[in-house]
Amino acid sequence: MLKEFLTQRIKRGFVRRLNNLKVAQVAQLVARNSPTPSGAPIVFFKASTGIDDLSWNSGFHLLTSWAFRLQGIPVAYFACNAGMSKCVLGTNRDHPQKEPPCKSCIYQSRTLYTGTQVHKEAGTFVNWFDFQRDPELVTRISQLSVPELSTFHFQTIPLGPLCLPGLRWVLRIHHLNDDENTRYLFREYILSAWNVARKFADFLDQVQPRAVLVFNGQFFPEATARYVAHQRGLRVITHEVGLQPATAYFTEGEATAYPIHIPDDFEMSEEQNAKLDAYLARRFQGDFTMAGIKFWADMKGLDESFLKKAAGFKQIVPIFTNVIFDTSQPHANTVFEDMFEWLDAVLEVIRAHPETLFVIRAHPDELRVRKASRETVGGWVEARCVTDLSNVVFVAPNETLSSYELILKSKFVMVYNSTIGLEASIMGAAVLCAGRARFTQYPTVFFPQTVEEQKKKLEEFLSAERIEVPAEFKRNARRFLYYQLYRTSLPFGEFLEPSVRTTQTRLKSFTLDELVNAKTIQVIKKGLLEDGDFLLEEVSK
């Protein structure tokens, strides 16, 4: 095990060095072949898209900026040079006082910007920001509790709320402990966010850009940059990994909320339906990845013991959960305060309906390597003694039971904001959704808007002989998923491929002309410069 770990680490380091050499070489080519830029610049903000390797989002950032520069569009990079006392990716959650790995991070960033000038007069340039502690702010927050820090504002900027999602993400929990380690990290994040706010505000006032591009907007550096830019009336584009492998999603909204505009008159053609069905067939067999991770390589059907147990109940209702600290959760918590509050409400109903078998499925991402949750559904199940109930089956995150077979045998499906709710609607199932999801922006599921309405609808479904599902749910679910897969997921596979660790990427070999003329680059360019929608155009065959 140790030998395998060391071999993998050595291989990863070797591949990273080779990739950095290639990045530097292409960066030099871009610098030499870019025409004199003109016009207001596009700001590319970099603080949370990697530390010592090329992440997918860092790759999207870099390739897009290169392509713009090669077309004479000025680019102003705003990049971290130990500009935060603590950052999200550089935090050691077990030892919060440990210094972040600024040296390796700065080295990686400087590799990306090889050959880029540091003077504004150059048209395209990089501005490195450092960290300066504000004594007044230090005093103001020194004695505050975690709840007080969570709502803290300073000089009109909501620093506490801007830092909260990133803190929850790095600690892998939602309900923060009010202990000194948590308070310490929260204070340092707030001080760092304020430093970003001041430095970035000055930068924007100097360069007067036409737009700002940031990573998803949930971690505090990007959230703060987005807030400051919006204060000045600037367009801010956020980006995230797309639903397809080696793809990106760009939007003027919040990337983690995934806003999509689908024309009312859009109807899927026979060819489009066949394309989606082929994707779903693979998905239902477990053949898919999420952000480079393949969760269910060996998906299994419902075993005999489960079917035997289920035969003793009137009906089956699966409950699909989410990862509590995920950056989708701030958008989801509109009806319930959080997912566990929803589960507590559902547990009351479970106890009152012994005739129904409830299958609680934990999300596989709860146990992801290097990203395992510290506040889990399994922990909730144990604390509430849920498995003591004879009408409950708990499916752990590492179990490969087929959720899709489960849906087919169920009376209806319950989700918080999981994507499987969208897929269940496509399968024709009734879906009761408790949190705002990407797909709830269109009528795709039953989504009562208050806690009382949620409870009422759940009781109604449990007692109903038959649940009538509006036809528009399936239609809208298919349309939404099609747009996610084939219109919003912008392909970068010509230029990027998975690295040793599939959550990281490396450059392929390509020419500068291939980059500039890529369909994806043209879509992003139109979106940024002409207020486009960042959607791929479809070519009819």
Beta strands, then each sheet from edge to edge (+ up, - down):
strand 1: 42-46
strand 2: 75-80
strand 3: 125-129
strand 4: 211-215
strand 5: 235-241
strand 6: 247-251
strand 7: 315-320
strand 8: 356-361
strand 9: 392-395
strand 10: 413-415
strand 11: 431-433
strand 12: 490-491
strand 13: 496-498
strand 14: 505-507
sheet 1: 3+ 2+ 1+ 4+ 5+ 6- 12+
sheet 2: 9+ 8+ 7+ 10+ 11+
sheet 3: 13+ 14-
end
